[in-house]
Amino acid sequence: MKLSSRVLVALLALTSAQSVSAQTQGSAERALRELVMAIGTGDSTRIASYARANYDSAYLAQSGGVERAVRRWREIRETFGPLTIDTLMPSSNTEARAWVRGGVTRAWLDFRLVLDSQSRRVSRVGLGRGVRPAHRQLRHPQLPDEELSAHLRDYLRR
């Protein structure tokens, strides 16, 4: 099958547009994943490097600088242990949310990261504690394993 030059140009344009979109997609998701990884190490140098490389300068100044970021995130690591992302939910290229669990306490942490729309640098990080994601119970039915197949069979008969 021969492609006309117009079809070929259209396909190339579409492919290029998708490639550019894929490059910008997930910026907040990536920033949040990297932040949780840096915190999870408990390494002051790595956390400081993340803050310098990713925080918006106004946000960094407003939140107490690199030293305060290191203290805050090391405190989280010391309190909850190594962190594991359970669910990462980007809502746009500039905002993402993650449900994270502490490896020692098993406590849930709700992270929300926002990037500045112009600089694409971290302009806000929110952290909630003491709750669990609503979807958590959906993944693990409140039934013993031996009752699960009967439960599913009954459900499908409805």
RODO-2510 file (C-alpha; in nm, 4 decimals, decimal comma):
residues 158
     n   res          X          Y          Z
     1     m     0,0000     0,0000     0,0000
     2     k     0,1401     0,3358    -0,1082
     3     l     0,0901     0,6357     0,1179
     4     s     0,0376     0,9733    -0,0395
     5     s     0,2702     1,2511     0,0714
     6     r    -0,0192     1,4280     0,2508
     7     v    -0,1031     1,1176     0,4554
     8     l     0,2644     1,0683     0,5387
     9     v     0,3020     1,4308     0,6519
    10     a    -0,0150     1,4034     0,8624
    11     l     0,1104     1,0850     1,0268
    12     l     0,4480     1,2434     1,1015
    13     a     0,2813     1,5508     1,2513
    14     l     0,0563     1,3366     1,4686
    15     t     0,3491     1,1243     1,5863
    16     s     0,5516     1,4354     1,6702
    17     a     0,2640     1,5888     1,8640
    18     q     0,2168     1,2679     2,0628
    19     s     0,5895     1,2500     2,1336
    20     v     0,5976     1,6086     2,2677
    21     s     0,2863     1,5386     2,4741
    22     a     0,4461     1,2264     2,6228
    23     q     0,7565     1,4243     2,7171
    24     t     0,5568     1,6836     2,9134
    25     q     0,3050     1,4370     3,0515
    26     g     0,3527     1,3272     3,4065
    27     s     0,5772     1,6112     3,5254
    28     a     0,4024     1,6345     3,8639
    29     e     0,3823     1,2570     3,8881
    30     r     0,7557     1,2262     3,8266
    31     a     0,8358     1,5054     4,0747
    32     l     0,6229     1,3413     4,3440
    33     r     0,7733     0,9978     4,2848
    34     e     1,1253     1,1456     4,3093
    35     l     1,0351     1,3358     4,6280
    36     v     0,9018     1,0220     4,8000
    37     m     1,2129     0,8320     4,6911
    38     a     1,4404     1,1043     4,8313
    39     i     1,2488     1,1115     5,1608
    40     g     1,2529     0,7319     5,1769
    41     t     1,6329     0,7256     5,1763
    42     g     1,6523     0,9508     5,4814
    43     d     1,9692     1,0935     5,3254
    44     s     2,0040     1,4657     5,4003
    45     t     2,2225     1,5240     5,0950
    46     r     1,9729     1,3596     4,8593
    47     i     1,6783     1,5510     5,0078
    48     a     1,8717     1,8800     4,9861
    49     s     1,9662     1,8061     4,6242
    50     y     1,6014     1,7359     4,5412
    51     a     1,4891     2,0625     4,7035
    52     r     1,7536     2,2687     4,5221
    53     a     1,6844     2,1065     4,1859
    54     n     1,3035     2,0954     4,2009
    55     y     1,1555     2,3527     4,4396
    56     d     1,0453     2,6885     4,3054
    57     s     1,2698     2,9559     4,4602
    58     a     0,9727     3,1507     4,6050
    59     y     0,8290     2,8323     4,7605
    60     l     1,1683     2,7365     4,8970
    61     a     1,2157     3,0792     5,0570
    62     q     0,8600     3,0843     5,1928
    63     s     0,8871     2,7344     5,3435
    64     g     1,2152     2,7917     5,5274
    65     g     1,4788     2,7024     5,2708
    66     v     1,6674     2,3846     5,1969
    67     e     1,7552     2,3255     5,5628
    68     r     1,3890     2,3291     5,6639
    69     a     1,2973     2,0926     5,3793
    70     v     1,5668     1,8501     5,4971
    71     r     1,4461     1,8681     5,8583
    72     r     1,0808     1,8210     5,7583
    73     w     1,1375     1,5240     5,5307
    74     r     1,3910     1,3540     5,7621
    75     e     1,1378     1,3850     6,0444
    76     i     0,8781     1,2105     5,8248
    77     r     1,1291     0,9341     5,7436
    78     e     1,2280     0,8917     6,1103
    79     t     0,8650     0,8851     6,2236
    80     f     0,7179     0,6519     5,9616
    81     g     1,0175     0,4570     5,8301
    82     p     1,0973     0,3911     5,4646
    83     l     0,8139     0,5064     5,2416
    84     t     0,6352     0,3058     4,9745
    85     i     0,3984     0,4544     4,7188
    86     d     0,0741     0,2576     4,7176
    87     t    -0,1188     0,4666     4,4657
    88     l    -0,0022     0,7590     4,2504
    89     m    -0,2762     0,9706     4,0927
    90     p    -0,1774     1,2541     3,8603
    91     s    -0,4652     1,4936     3,8053
    92     s    -0,2763     1,7064     3,5520
    93     n     0,0793     1,7784     3,4399
    94     t     0,1100     2,0227     3,7288
    95     e    -0,0608     1,8323     4,0109
    96     a    -0,0360     1,4819     4,1533
    97     r    -0,1442     1,3000     4,4660
    98     a    -0,0052     0,9827     4,6200
    99     w    -0,1093     0,7481     4,8965
   100     v     0,2107     0,6398     5,0675
   101     r     0,2697     0,3939     5,3532
   102     g     0,5317     0,4094     5,6210
   103     g     0,7383     0,0922     5,6339
   104     v     0,7651     0,0866     6,0120
   105     t     0,4337     0,2278     6,1325
   106     r     0,2270     0,1124     5,8303
   107     a     0,0528     0,4494     5,8638
   108     w    -0,0956     0,6125     5,5555
   109     l     0,0365     0,9455     5,4272
   110     d    -0,1505     1,1492     5,1681
   111     f     0,0931     1,3558     4,9583
   112     r    -0,0183     1,6288     4,7189
   113     l     0,2374     1,8056     4,4988
   114     v     0,1734     2,1075     4,2766
   115     l     0,4091     2,2456     4,0146
   116     d     0,4165     2,6105     3,9141
   117     s     0,2547     2,6267     3,5707
   118     q     0,5270     2,8558     3,4330
   119     s     0,8512     2,7271     3,5847
   120     r     0,7383     2,3621     3,6198
   121     r     0,9035     2,3587     3,9624
   122     v     0,7475     2,2463     4,2912
   123     s     0,5345     2,5297     4,4292
   124     r     0,3508     2,3376     4,7012
   125     v     0,3636     2,0055     4,8827
   126     g     0,0810     1,9042     5,1131
   127     l     0,0875     1,6113     5,3500
   128     g    -0,2036     1,4551     5,5371
   129     r    -0,1678     1,1900     5,8058
   130     g    -0,3834     0,9470     5,9945
   131     v    -0,6384     0,8565     5,7277
   132     r    -0,6446     0,5823     5,4689
   133     p    -0,7500     0,5919     5,1068
   134     a    -1,1152     0,5141     5,0411
   135     h    -1,0180     0,2611     4,7757
   136     r    -0,8156     0,0547     5,0232
   137     q    -1,1118    -0,1585     5,1324
   138     l    -1,2113    -0,2235     4,7724
   139     r    -0,8876    -0,4071     4,7048
   140     h    -0,9091    -0,6428     4,9971
   141     p    -1,2563    -0,7810     5,0596
   142     q    -1,3410    -0,8082     5,4258
   143     l    -1,3800    -1,1859     5,3903
   144     p    -1,1564    -1,4771     5,4778
   145     d    -0,9963    -1,6345     5,1690
   146     e    -1,2055    -1,9505     5,1980
   147     e    -1,5298    -1,7470     5,1678
   148     l    -1,4217    -1,5321     4,8741
   149     s    -1,5216    -1,7670     4,5885
   150     a    -1,8724    -1,8156     4,7330
   151     h    -1,9064    -1,4392     4,7763
   152     l    -1,8086    -1,3752     4,4124
   153     r    -2,0400    -1,6488     4,2848
   154     d    -2,3337    -1,4978     4,4810
   155     y    -2,2511    -1,1519     4,3573
   156     l    -2,2477    -1,2623     3,9923
   157     r    -2,5882    -1,4311     4,0272
   158     r    -2,7599    -1,1024     4,1173
***
